[in-house]
Amino acid sequence: MTTIIKVTFHIIDNEFESEYDYDTVFLKESEFLMFIRENLEVGNRIEVLSLEKETATLEEIKEKFYQHF
């Protein structure tokens, strides 16, 4: 079993002058923090709308979140 971090962000994208909500999944907290840092470094505004930790097998994660595998 693996713990995943499901997050919904609200992003105001400085480069493309757009605003949107973005749903994603991280396998590590460090990936989550890096995503936020990288967005801030390019001048985006980023807000966490929801954050949920969930435990699942790797197969369940692939089926549910990474359907292109």
VEXTI-719816 format. One record per residue (C-alpha): residue number from 1; residue in three letters; x, y, z. Coordinates in Angstrom, 1 decimal, padded with zeros to 4 digits. Layout:
<rs>
   num   residuo       xx       yy       zz
   NUM       ALA        X        Y        Z
...
</rs>
This chain:
<rs>
   num   residuo       xx       yy       zz
     1       MET    000.0    000.0    000.0
     2       THR    001.1    003.5   -000.8
     3       THR   -000.1    006.8    000.5
     4       ILE   -001.0    009.4   -002.1
     5       ILE   -001.7    013.1   -001.8
     6       LYS   -004.7    014.3   -003.8
     7       VAL   -004.7    018.0   -004.3
     8       THR   -006.8    020.6   -006.0
     9       PHE   -005.0    023.9   -006.7
    10       HIS   -006.3    027.2   -007.9
    11       ILE   -003.6    028.7   -010.1
    12       ILE   -003.3    032.2   -011.6
    13       ASP   -000.8    031.6   -014.4
    14       ASN    001.5    034.5   -015.0
    15       GLU    003.0    033.3   -018.2
    16       PHE   -000.3    032.4   -020.0
    17       GLU   -002.4    035.1   -018.2
    18       SER   -005.0    032.5   -017.2
    19       GLU   -006.7    031.3   -014.1
    20       TYR   -007.8    027.7   -013.5
    21       ASP   -008.3    024.9   -011.0
    22       TYR   -005.9    021.9   -011.3
    23       ASP   -006.4    018.4   -009.8
    24       THR   -003.3    016.2   -009.4
    25       VAL   -001.8    013.4   -007.3
    26       PHE    001.6    013.3   -005.7
    27       LEU    003.3    010.2   -004.3
    28       LYS    005.6    012.2   -002.0
    29       GLU    005.3    015.3    000.1
    30       SER    008.5    016.6   -001.5
    31       GLU    006.9    016.5   -005.0
    32       PHE    003.9    018.5   -003.7
    33       LEU    006.2    021.1   -002.2
    34       MET    008.4    021.2   -005.3
    35       PHE    005.3    021.8   -007.5
    36       ILE    004.3    024.8   -005.3
    37       ARG    007.9    026.2   -005.3
    38       GLU    008.2    025.9   -009.1
    39       ASN    005.0    027.8   -009.6
    40       LEU    005.9    030.5   -007.2
    41       GLU    009.4    030.9   -008.9
    42       VAL    007.8    031.6   -012.3
    43       GLY    005.5    034.2   -010.7
    44       ASN    002.3    032.2   -010.5
    45       ARG   -000.1    032.6   -007.7
    46       ILE   -001.1    029.2   -006.3
    47       GLU   -003.6    028.2   -003.6
    48       VAL   -004.5    024.8   -002.2
    49       LEU   -008.2    024.3   -002.4
    50       SER   -008.3    020.8   -001.1
    51       LEU   -005.7    018.2    000.1
    52       GLU   -006.5    014.6    000.9
    53       LYS   -004.3    011.7    001.7
    54       GLU   -005.4    008.3    000.5
    55       THR   -003.9    004.8    000.8
    56       ALA   -004.0    002.5   -002.2
    57       THR   -002.0   -000.1   -004.0
    58       LEU    000.1    000.9   -007.0
    59       GLU   -002.3   -000.8   -009.3
    60       GLU   -005.2    001.1   -007.9
    61       ILE   -003.3    004.3   -008.3
    62       LYS   -002.5    003.6   -011.9
    63       GLU   -006.1    002.6   -012.7
    64       LYS   -007.6    005.6   -011.0
    65       PHE   -005.2    008.4   -011.6
    66       TYR   -002.8    007.4   -014.4
    67       GLN   -005.1    005.9   -017.1
    68       HIS   -002.5    006.6   -019.8
    69       PHE   -000.1    003.9   -018.4
</rs>
